[in-house]
Amino acid sequence: NAGVMQNPRHLVRRRGQEARLRCSPMKGHSHVYWYRQLPEEGLKFMVYLQKENIIDESGMPKERFSAEFPKEGPSILRIQQVVRGDSAAYFCASSPGVGAGVSETQYFGPGTRLLVL
Amino acid sequence: DQQVKQNSPSLSVQEGRISILNCDYTNSMFDYFLWYKKYPAEGPTFLISISSIKDKNEDGRFTVFLNKSAKHLSLHIVPSQPGDSAVYFCAASTGNQFYFGTGTSLTVIP
């Protein structure tokens, strides 16, 4: 499967626990993006990463949320001390990364549906 | 601040007819526009894109039109098929950040 992979597909957490969402970009892609979709809403940009670098995190909540894209392994979106309002679908996308600031098509993974009880 | 808007939350079209989905944007700096299709419980699938230097791009049954002066984007699907029933998102970008509309749910009636 050469597409964007996300796991887990579904994640249930109790309030106060931590949620870790993983994303493996498409083969050959070096740019990763995370989006959140709340019920009845569109996708909201959260963060844009390249290997070992956060390029733009302007859409990320300032507390409890963090993201990384290490040199080896998948990108991780981490939510600490989850609250009910964090329940949403989280999508990861990747793009080839031909150059910073260059618009290019993003390809999405199947998403992780987080439910906070 | 919603920079990309899809004002029609839903659209129903008879099979074989044309589906027209609309999208408006506010930022004149956007230089790349895309349409994605999304089925329930799946990620968005890229459909078609258009650069701001063009006003039309066609791919099979799908055509995207861009009117920069009106800051308006539309997707035409002809002929519409039942398998086209899904939520369609338009997106606009400047650099690497994408802005998505809230989606239009298309139902194609057999």
Chai-1 contact restraints between the chains, C-beta under 6 A:
chainA,res_idxA,chainB,res_idxB,connection_type,confidence,min_distance_angstrom,max_distance_angstrom,comment,restraint_id
A,G42,B,F100,contact,1.0,0.0,6.0,A-B,restraint_1
A,G42,B,G101,contact,1.0,0.0,6.0,A-B,restraint_2
A,G42,B,T102,contact,1.0,0.0,6.0,A-B,restraint_3
A,G42,B,G103,contact,1.0,0.0,6.0,A-B,restraint_4
A,L43,B,F100,contact,1.0,0.0,6.0,A-B,restraint_5
A,F45,B,Q97,contact,1.0,0.0,6.0,A-B,restraint_6
A,Y48,B,N96,contact,1.0,0.0,6.0,A-B,restraint_7
A,F91,B,G43,contact,1.0,0.0,6.0,A-B,restraint_8
A,G101,B,G95,contact,1.0,0.0,6.0,A-B,restraint_9
A,S103,B,D31,contact,1.0,0.0,6.0,A-B,restraint_10
A,S103,B,Y32,contact,1.0,0.0,6.0,A-B,restraint_11
A,S103,B,S93,contact,1.0,0.0,6.0,A-B,restraint_12
A,T105,B,F46,contact,1.0,0.0,6.0,A-B,restraint_13
A,T105,B,S49,contact,1.0,0.0,6.0,A-B,restraint_14
A,F108,B,G43,contact,1.0,0.0,6.0,A-B,restraint_15
A,F108,B,P44,contact,1.0,0.0,6.0,A-B,restraint_16
A,G109,B,G43,contact,1.0,0.0,6.0,A-B,restraint_17
A,P110,B,E42,contact,1.0,0.0,6.0,A-B,restraint_18
A,P110,B,G43,contact,1.0,0.0,6.0,A-B,restraint_19
A,G111,B,G43,contact,1.0,0.0,6.0,A-B,restraint_20
